[in-house]
Amino acid sequence: MAIMGVPGRWLRNKKDGTIYNYNHILCKNPGVEEVSEEIAFPEKHIPEAQVGREPKVDLSTAEEVVEKAKPKAKKGTGQTVSAKGGRKR
């Protein structure tokens, strides 16, 4: 049988932060505290317009900027690698 809670009231475990429905039996436990819905579920109460920061890098997608930012290909490292393996007979 599920324990039904009181709508709009929430309990939070002080040790691990688990949220429970408000219950008169659970609220007697010293390890839990009553919290508001804003604290229990912050994702539901995000402000409509949040202030953003100015970007520190150029975010434009103009062709000349993109071409300028591409790394230049290196022709080689100057080292040769031999793919031959094994012993000579």
Secondary structure, DSSP 8 states (H G I E B T S, - for coil): -----EEEEEEEETTT--EEEE-TTGGGSTTEEEE-HHHH-GGG---SS------SS-----HHHHHHHS-------S-------S---
